[in-house]
Amino acid sequence: MKRKGAGVSEGHYEQETDFEAMNELYHLSTRCFPGTLVLIVLFLAGSLAGCRKSPENDHEAELKTWIDSLDRNSRKMGIPQTIARLDSFVTTLDNKDIHDSIAYYKFMKVLSHRDSTMARAALLYTDSLLRLFASVHVREQNPIDYSKALLLKGDDLLKQKEYYLAYRNYYKGKSFLTAQGEICECARYSSRIANISFKEENYNQAIEYWKQELKELSECTEVDNFQLEFIEKQGSMRNIGMAYLRLNEPGKALEYFRQANRFIAATEARFPREKNFIRFARIVILRNEAEAYLLKGDTRTAERLIKKCLEHDPDIDWSVEVEQESRQLLAQIYINKKAYGQAQEQLDTLQRLGTGSGDAARSYRTMQASIWLARGEFEKASRLLTDILETDRKQKLQSNAEAGSDVGQLLQQIHHEQEIELAREKDAREDLFLQFAILIAIAMSVIVYLIWRNARKNAANLRAVTNLNGIITQSNIALQDTVNALEQAEIEKESLLRIVAHDLRNPIAAMVSGSDMLFWDQVPTEEQAMIIDAIQQSGQLAFGLIGQILQSSPDRKKIIKNHEDLAEIVRSCIDMLSYKGREKRQTIYYDYDEALVPVDREKIWRVFSNLLSNAVKFSPVESAIQVKLRKKPDSMLLTIRDHGIGIPEDLKGHIFLNSNDARRTGTAGEQSFGIGLAICKQIVEAHEGKIWFESAGGTGTTFFVELPVN
């Protein structure tokens, strides 16, 4: 049965093997248990792809994409052509690493299982995969891939009836997984032993291992893993029910079938992309429940359920195997009711579908003989029953010749060998510990000697350090006097600068006012207007410089905070500077969250105004400026972004310095003094906030101001 639609996230060929694994779990519930190992190997090989995290390089991701594509189309193009294309692509990869080889052999293992003529090649690919982990370092770096490769090898050995070696690989794989803390992958091991125990009709042991798998899956933390979180869990519940059916306990079987149905109902919403698969799972459980009711003697309920099972769902591809088993069960119900005509109709339909092999074929022939006997066709029934008995005899002889394994005894033997091996390792560790203790004793002796020798030198060193400390103390006193003198000089310099700047206000104001009155009662010529405009611009620049000088005084540290509407402060800055933006045909976009923030309104207004003025100044004509004010959990963040000339790398370290090293001319020739951002930084930090920028030359600049809310 092929899946339709999308699947889980690990890749297409893993999705397909997941669904094939579901079919295998269904066959486990039938009498013949066919093809178990092949599908288990397919699933395990496919699931290896999910063990590694995201690709470490580009060609690794490219290989995964190529493999997924080939997997989706392999059935259309054929296995040989798929392999040829994969080999052709792999030869083009440069610097192939261990992960590429693992992915290659995993997919080749999957492809070889799809072609019955490649059975020997499938074994060789497993061996090639295992050889990749010859180094202990590689095993430790890829523990999941290594442990699953061991389980694949165990499957191959089991298929070759090398039971001891197979179980030893299983045990080794699980031990390695346990040491790595991979409880999810250990669940796969428990499921493997349960399947084998069921095949060998050791149903109680199979039940215990499936319960162990459920316990391990409950401790698994892989969220949204469809294989582990759905397929494995509901499959284990259902398989426990089938084992109870084989033990002739239909009541317990129904409990687990209902538990599986409840689990599906509670879980299916988590996997909307797997709805077709989930519908198929319900059909399989429906058929299992019908068999349980038939075993209880409730023929009517069994008939109703099996007919419902045979209602084809148009949204999923139908499984011929499910229909064959369901019609066999329905035919048996009709025979029990002595409705031989209806029973014969079901057997005729089975004849067209194919009667299968093994126990399925024997069941078909037995029911046909029963119908012939009921109709009085004794000769035909006698010949068929004789043929059935002869086939049973031959199968019994073959079964005796191929004596199966006692899973429990083999596991006990391997466990005992493992304990012996662990004891040897413990002895080796104790020997190593003894050698290590001797080395430590020698090292301690050397350390004691060195301490004694150094103690003799310490007295002389202490005297030297005492003398040096006295010299350093005298130097610190001299340095402190120098610092005090420099601080006093700085205070005097700032005081003088403030006086000069203040005294310059009046003459400059008179100059600007006088220029306004020169042509109060007449219209100036174009040349005169240009001269007046130059006088006024110079005056405004002088006022701006004087303001910045006065703002850089020691009074800047005096912050008087009140809860202010920060969005309104930014809006007032935009309104004030909008005329400058209109002169350059610029657009200012403002997006904000409202919030009251404790700030000094006048000083924080200076910061916002300076940043916005710079954005207008250094942006080209007809450009856009974005202003955003966003509320964060504990702060407000102002972002001013322009698309102007940006800040080159050589000036980024000077932007917030109190100097004119970063001074540049605006896009329209505007002058800059280069000290405004230094003042902004002082004010923002006085508010316990942060200011920073992001910029690249020629691509614009974004300034950020973050102020605490509380």
N, C-alpha and C positions, 0 to 999 in steps of 0.2 A: 504494500500500500504506500502510495506516494503522498507527501504532504502538499498542501496548497498554501499560497500566501506567504506572509512574512513570518519570521521566527524570532528566536532569542538573539541576543546581541553578539554572540561569539562567532558568528559566521554561518554561511548557508550549509556547508557540508556537515557542521556540527548539528544544525537543526534537523537535517535529514537523518543522521544517526540517532538523534534523540527519538524521532518518531519510529524509526526501526526498532529502537529499544522498547518502545511501548508495545509494538507488535509482538516482540519477544516475550514481554511480560504476559501478554494475552495467551500466547502459546503455552506458557507455563501452566496455565489453568486447564489445558486440554490433556488428553490421555497420553499423547505420544512425545511431547516435549521436543519437537524437531528444531534443528538449527540454532540451539541456544548459544553455543560458543561463538559461532560466526558473527551473530548480531551483537553479542557482548563485546567482541573484539572491535567491531565497527564503531560501536558507541564510545569505547574507551579511547580508541585512536582519535576519533573526532573531538572528544572532550579535552584532549591534551592542548588544543589551541587556546583554551580559556585559562591556562595556568600562568601565563606570562602577562605582564602588564603592557602598557602601551609601547609601540616600537621605539627602539633606541636610535634608529637612524632612518633616513628617507627610504633607502632601498628595502629595508625590512618591512616597512608599511606597504611599499609597492608590491613586494612578494605576496604579502597577505591578501591584498586586493586582487592580484592575479589569480591566486589559488581559489578565492571565493568565486571569481568569475568562471574559472574552469569547472568548479564543482557544480555550479548551477546549470552548466551546459554539457556536462560529461555524458549524460545519458543520450543526448541528441547526437553529439559528435562521435561517441564511442570511446571506450577506455584507451585503446592504443593511440588514437589521435590526441586524446587528452594528455597522455603521458608524453607524447612527442612534443606537444606545445609547451608543457611544463619544463621539460629538459632544455628546450630551445631558449626559454626565457631565463632559466637559471644560469646558463652559460654566459649571458650578457651582464650578469651582476659582477660588480667590482668589490673587492675586499669582503668576500663572504665570511660570515662568522658562525659561531656555534648555533645561534638562534635560527639562522637561515637553514642550516643543515637539519635541525630538529623539525622545522616546519615542512621541509621537503620530504623527509622520511615518514612523517606522520601522514601527509596527504597520499603518498605512494602506498602506504599501508591500507588506507581507505579504498583507493582505486583498485588495488589488487583483490580486495574482498568482493568487489562488485563484478569481477570477471572470474568465473569458475576455472578458467584455464590458467590462472595465475596463483594457484594455491601455494606452490613452492616458492614463488617470488614473494608472497606475503610473509613467509617465514624468514626469508633473507632480509627483507626490509626491517623486521623486528631486530634481527641481529645487528644490522648496520646502525639502527637507532641506539641500541645498547652500547655499541662500541664508542659512541660519542661521549659516553660518561665514564671512560676508563680512568680519567683523572679524578682524584678526590676533590680537587678544587672545583672542577666542573660540576660534580654532584652537589657540592654545598651551595654553589651559585644558582643551580637549577634543580632544587629538591623535588618539586612537584613533577616536572617532566621526567626526572629519573625514576621516581617511584611508580609512575604510571607506565613507563617503559618496562619495568619489572613485571607489572601485572599483565601487560600485553604478552610478554614472554611466557608467563605462567599459563595464559590462555592457549598459546601455541603448543606448549608441552602437554597440556591437558587433552587437547585434540589428538595428539599423538599417543595418548594413553600413558604418558610418563608422569604418573600421578605424584610420586614422591617429589620429583624435581619441580613439578607445577606448583604444588602446595608450598614448597620451600621458597619459590619466587614470590608467591603471594605473601607468605609470612615475612620475608625480607622487605617487600614493598611496604607492608603495613608498619613494620617496626621503624622503617625510615620515616614514614609519614608521622607516626606518633612522636618520634623524636623532634620533628619539625613543628609539632603542634597543629597539624592539618587534620583536624577531626572530621571535616567534611569528606575528605578523600578516604579516610578510614571506613566511612560508611559504605563506599563502593566495594571495599574488600569484603565486608560482612555480607553484602548482597551477593557477591560472587560465591562465597561458600554456601550460602543458603540455597542458591540455584542448583549447585552441584548436589547438595544433600537431597533436595526434592527429586532430582533426576534419579538418584539411587534409592528412592522410596524411603529415605530416612526422614519422615515428615516432622517428627517432634524436634529433631535437630535443626531442620530447616526453619521451623517456627521460631526457635530460640535466636537463630542468627538474624532473621528478619526483624525480630523485636530489638535485637542489639543495633541493627541499622537504624531503626526509628529513634532509638535513644541517642545515637551519635548525630543523626540529622537534627534532633531537637537542640543540640548544643552548637550546631553550625551557625555561623554568623554571616554567611554569604547572602546578602539581601538581593531579592529579585533575580536569583539564579533559577530559571524555570526547571532545569534538569533536577537540581537538588531540592528545591522548595516545593515542586509539584510532582513531577514524574516519579521520582524515587519514593516520596512519602506515600502517595496514594497507591503506588504499585506494591509497596511492602504491605500495606494494610490488606489489599486485595489478595495478595499471594498467601498471607497468613490464613485468610478465609479458605482459599483453595486447598491448603494443606489440611485444614480441619475437615474439608469435604472428603479428602482421601482417607482420613481417620474415621469416617462415618459419623461426624459430629456436625450435622447441618445447622443446628442452633447456634453454635459458636461461629460457624462460617458466616451465617447471616449477620451476626453482630459486627464482624469486621467489614463485610460488604457495606453495611449501613454507615459504619464509621468512615469508610472511604468516600461514600456519597456526601456525608456531612462535611468532610474535609474539602471536597471539590466545591461545594456550595459556598463555603466560607472563604475560599482562596481564589476562585476563578476571576473575581474582579481585579485582582492584582496583575493578571496577565491577559489583557484584552486582545493582544495580537495572536494568542494561542487558542482562540475559541474553537477552531476546527478540531484541534488535538483534544481539547477537553470534551467536546461532544463525542468523539470516538471513545474516550475513556469511559464515559457514561454508558455507552452501548455495550462495552466489554463487561462492565459490572452488572448490567441488566441481564446479560446472558449467564453470568456466574450465579446471580440470585435465582434465576429460573432453575438451574441445576440443583441448587440447595433445596428449593421447595419441592422439586421432584423427589429428591432423596428423603424428604420428610413425609412424602405421601400426599402432598397438596397439589394434585395434578392440575386442578383448575387454575390456581395462581401461576403455576409453572407455565401452562399453555398461554395464559394472557401475557406474561412477561416476554416469552420467547417470540410471540407474534409481534409485540411492540418492538422488540429488538430487530426484527426483519423489516420494519418500516424504514426504507432507505431515506437518509437525510440528504437532500439535494445540495447542501452547502459543503459536504465533505466527500472526498473520493471514497467509494465503498470498498471494504476489505472482503475479498473472496473467502479468505480463511474464516472470518467471523461468520459469514453466511453459511459456509459448509458446516461448521460446528453447531450453529443454531438450528439448521435444518435436520441435522442428525438427532439433536435433542428433541425437536418437535416430532420427528418420525417415531422416536422411542415412546413419546407420550401417546401418540395415536395407537401404537401397538398395545400399550398397556390398557387403553380404552377399547381395544378390539375394533378400532376404526381402520381396518386394513386398507381400504381404498384410499383414504387420506394419507396413510403412512406410505403407500406405494407412490403417490404423487410426489411426496417429499424426496423419496429415494430416486425417482426419475429425474427430479430437478438436480439432485446431487450428482447423478450420473453425467448430466450435461456440464455441471461446474467442475467435476473431477472429484473422485472419492478420496484423494490423498494417498498416504502411505502409512505403514506401521499400524498403530492402534486405531487410527481413523479409518483405514481401509478395512481392518478386521471388524470394527463396529458396523460398518456399512454392510458387509457380507453376512454378519450374524443376523442383522435385522431383516435382510432380504430372505434368509433362510426361514426366519420366524413367520414371515408373511406367507411364504409358499406352504409351510406346514399347516398354517391356519386355513389355507384355501384347498388343502388336500393334494397339493402337488408334491407328493412325498419323494418321488425319484429325484426331481431337481433339488429339493431341499437336502436330501441325503448326500448327493454328490458335493454340494456346496459345503455342508458341515464337515464332511470327510476332508475336503481340501483345507478347510480352516484348521482342523486338528493337526494335519500334516505340517502346515505352516507354523503352527504353535510349537510342534515338536522340534522343528529345525531351529527356530529362534531360541528355544530353550537350550539346545545343544550349543549353539553359538554363544549364548550368554554365559554358559558354564565355562566354555573355552576362554572367554574374555572376562575372567573374574574381575569384578569392579573393585574399587578401593573402599576401605572403611575410612571415611573422612575424619571421624573422631580420633581413631587410632593414629592416623598419619599426622594430624595436628598435634596430638600429644607427643609423638615421637620428635617432630620438628621443634616443639616447645622445649622438650628435654634437651635436645642438642643445643638450642639457643641458650638455655641456662648454663650448660657446660661451657659454651663459648664466652658467655658473660663472666663466668667464674675465672676463666683464663685471662680475660681482659682486666678483671679486678686485680688478679695477682700481678699482672704487668703494671697496672697503675700503682699498686703498693710498692713494687720494686722501684718504679720511677720516683715515687714520693720519698722513699728512703734515700735515693741518690740525691734528690733535691734537698732533703734535710741536711745531708752531709755538706753539700755545697753552701747552704745557708750558714752552717756552723763555721765553715772556713771564712765565708764573707764577713760574718760577725766578728771573728777574731781580727781580721784585717781592719774592720771599722773601729774596734776598740783601740787598736794600736794607733790608728790615724788620729782618733780623738785625743789620746794621751799626748801624741806629738804636737798636735795643734794647740792643746792647752798650754804647753810651754811657750808657744809663740804669742798666745793671747795677751799675756801680761804686758809684753813689750808693745804689742799693737794697741792695747788700751791706753797706755801712756801717750802714744803718738796721737791717738784719736782725741784725747783730752786736750792736748796742746792745739790740735787743729780746730777743735770746737771753740776754743777761746779766740782764735784768729777769725773764725767765721762770725762769731758774735759781734766782734768789733766792726767787721765789714757790714753786717746787717744794720748796725746803728748808723753808720755813715750813709748807707743806701736809703734808710728811712728819712734821714734829714734831707737828702737829695729829692726824694719823692715829695716830701712836704713843701719844699721850695718850688718844685714844678707845679704842684697843685695850686699854690698861691699865685704863681705867675699866670696859670690858666684862668683863674678867677678874675684877675686884674685885666687880662686880655679880653675876656668875654664882656666884662663891664665896659671897657673902653669901646669895644666894637658896638655894643648896644647903644651907647651914647651917640656915637657917630651916626649909626643907622637912624636913630630917632631924629637927630638934628637934620638929616637929609630929607625927611619927609616934607617939611614945609616948603623949601625951595622947589622941590620937584612938583609938589601939589600946585604951587603958584605957576610953574611952567605949563602944566597941563591945563589949568584953568585959563591962563592967559591965552593959550592957543585957541581955546574955544571962543574967546571974545574978540579975536583979531578981525574976523569978518562977521561980526554980529549983525550988521545992518546991510551987508552986501554979499553977493555971490563970488567966491574966490575963483581965480582961473584954475585950469587943470594942474598947472605946475605948482601953484600956491596950495591947492588941496593936497597934493602929494607931500609937500613939505610939512603941512600941518599934521597930516596923518602920520608921518614919520616921527614928528615931535611927540604925538600922543602915544604911539606904540613904544617909543623909547621910555616915556614916562611910566607907562604901565609895566614895562619890563623892570624898570628901576624899582617901582613899588613892590613888584613880586620878589625881587632879590632882597629888598630891605625886610619884607615880611619873613622870608626864609631865614635871614640872619637873626631877626628877633626871636623866631620860633626855636632856634638852636641854642637859646640861652639856658642856664640852669633851671629856669622856671618850668621847663618841659617836664621835669620829674614830678611836678605837683599835679596830680590827677584827682579831679573831683567828679566822682561817678554818680550818675542818676540813671534810673531805668528809662531808656529812650527807645522810640520806635526806629529800629535800624533801617527798615525799608523806606521810611519817610526821609531819613537823612540822605540815603543814596539817591532818592528821587530829587531832593533839592539840589544835589550836586549835578545831576543830569540836566535839570532845568537851567541851572546857571551856565553850564558849558554848552548848551544846545546851539547857541548862536555861533560858537566856533565850529561846531559840526556842520551847521548849515552853510557856512562860508566855504567849506570843503566838500559840500554835498554828501556828507556822511550820514549814515543811519545808525542810531543807537537803540538796540533792543534790550528791554529790561524784563526779567522774569524773577519773581521773588516769593519768599515765604515770610509771613509776618511774625514778628517776635519782639518782645521787650528785652533789651540787653543792658546791663549796667555799664555805661561808658561816660566819658567826658565828651559831651556833644561837640563842643568847639574843636577839640583836638582831633577827634575821630573824623569830623567833617573835613579837616585839613588833609588827612590821609586819603580819604575817598576822592576828594577833589583833585589832589595831586596825581593819583593813579589814573583817573579818568582824563585829566588834562593831558597826561603823557600819551594815553591811547589815541586821543584826537591828534595830538601834535605829530606822532610818528606813524600815522596811518595815511595811506594815499587817498586821493580824491575819489569819491563815490565808493568807498569801502564800508563795511559793516563792523560795528563794535557790539559784542554781546556782553551784557552785564547780568549776572545771576546771583541771587542771594538765597541760600539753601539752609534749612534748619537741620542740624544733626542732633544726636542724642544729648550731647553736652556742650554744643557750641553752634555758632553761626559761621557759615563759610561764604565769603564774597569772592566771586570770580569775575575778572575783567579781561576779556580776550579781544585782541585786535588782529588785523591781518596786515600789519605794517612791515617796517624794515627789520624787525627782530633785533636781537642782541648777540653780537658775535662772541665767540669763545674768549677772545683776549680781554673783553670788557666785563664778563660775568662776575669776576672776582672783585670788581671795583664798584658795582652798582650801589651797594649799601654803605660805602665808605663816605666819610665826611670830607670829601675832596671833590675837585672838578675833573678828575681823571676820566670819568665816564661821560663827560659832556659831549653832546652831539647836536646837530642841527635838524629840525623837523622837516617833514616832507614838503612843506610850503615855505621853507626858509626860517621857521620860528627858531628863536634862540633858546638855549638851555644852559642853566648854571651848574647842573650836575650834583646838587646837594639835597634836592627835594626828597629823594628816596631814603637818604640817611636819616632825615627827620621823621619820615614815615616809620621807619624801623624802630626808632627810639620811642615813638608814641605807642605803636602796637605792642612792643615789649613791655612798656609801662602798664599796659592793660592786661598783661600776662597772656598775650596772644602770640600768634606767629604770622610772619609774612614771608612769602617766597614766590619764585616765578619759574616758568618753563618757557624756553625760547630756542629758536635756531635761526641763524642769520638768513634774512630774506623771507621767512615764512610766518612772521608774526610773533607776538608775545602774549602769554597769559600770566597775570598776577593773581595771587591768592592771599586773602587775609582771613584768618580764623580767630574769632574772639570767643572766650568762654561765656556761656549763658548765665552761670551762677557766679 
